[in-house]
Amino acid sequence: MRKFNFVLEVKPSLNVVSYIRNLIKLFFVGYDLQVIESIQVCSSELIENAIKYRYVEDGEEDSIKISIELDAEQLEIQVSNKYSAKSENLLRLLASIDRIKRSEDFESLYKERLKEIFYSESDTGNRLGLIRIIHECGFKIDYYLSGKTLIIKTRKNIG
Amino acid sequence: MENLIHNKLCIDVKIDENMNLMRLIWSGESDDISPSKVLSPYLSKIAEEVGNRKIVIELYDLDFINSSTVPPIVQFIKQCSKMNLEILILYSNSKEWQRYSFKSFETFKIIYKNLQINAV
């Protein structure tokens, strides 16, 4: 099986999530439907996060980069965006990823998050997408900070 | 009650007087970053207008939803539970993402006795 590498840098906009999902469908045509759905769900949730949590200083280019690598054994999806180290949202996001990494029961984590949303009056569902990536699609998740860039990396074995 | 068409998401409302049901038939895709702006007021109005009918939320034809679409559905379930309305949620057993996303809604059955969730 050939190694496929999909890399795209986009300007954040309301339609970009839908646009990338459709592009993935076209690019990975012929692949197993479940693999395509995994790529679509994971990419959509990560790009949505990047749009919500990015921070760009005046004069800096505002863009989000997505990279998808697929071979016979492994699928890797990476999304990067600029961040502010002072942002409380960023700290919450990283704390959520750390919590997910420590968990061994993703279904319980997902249900627990659903209950939190049920009991809250104004919960917009932040973090649910990250749990979905792990629980629904079976990815492992991690993050890296490189200069002013936050990189969220997900990986799953498909072989 | 009017149907909802918002971008690629469609909710058809069908009243079955014989069975005393209000069917909400969802189809298409929901990938707005803030879907609750449209869905929450719409679903809230459904709960107010359903009367004594049972609500059937038919999700099996949905092709995609993002995680931001889940909170307005959960808040709708909460509103119905407060009003003691009966709800049946139907999802597709053949779509893996639906099994994972919607089967977990069974967690609300402990809180809300009038909620049924079935795979079709």
Interface residues (C-beta under 8 A of the other chain):
Chain A: L14 V17 S18 R21 Q34 E37 Q40 V41 S44 E45 E48 I51 K52 E107 Y110 K111 L114 K115 I117 F118 D123 T124 G125 L128 G129 R132 H135 E136
Chain B: N7 K8 E29 D31 D32 I33 S34 S36 F64 N66 S67 S68 V70 P71 V74 Q75 I77 K78 E96 W97 Y100 S101 S104 F105 T107 F108 I111
